[in-house]
Amino acid sequence: MWDWIGWGIVVLAVWVAVAAFVGVLLGRAVRRRDSQVPTSNPESFPAPRAPAPEPPMSSERRPRS
């Protein structure tokens, strides 16, 4: 009975160790990617978007002429 409990503990310890290792690798990859992103202010900003056209007035709201 204690044999499968021992194996379960070993498998759990290996699982935690592999998860920690993968987490460290992912953290380093993200940190390396973030260091490549320029942090200075951009020299030009994108052009502003054109305002959306107003929807046509319904006959109920249209002024009478």
Secondary structure, 3 states (H helix, E strand, C coil): CHHHHHHHHHHHHHHHHHHHHHHHHHHHHHHHHHHHCCCCCCCCCCCCCCCCCCCCCCCCCCCCC
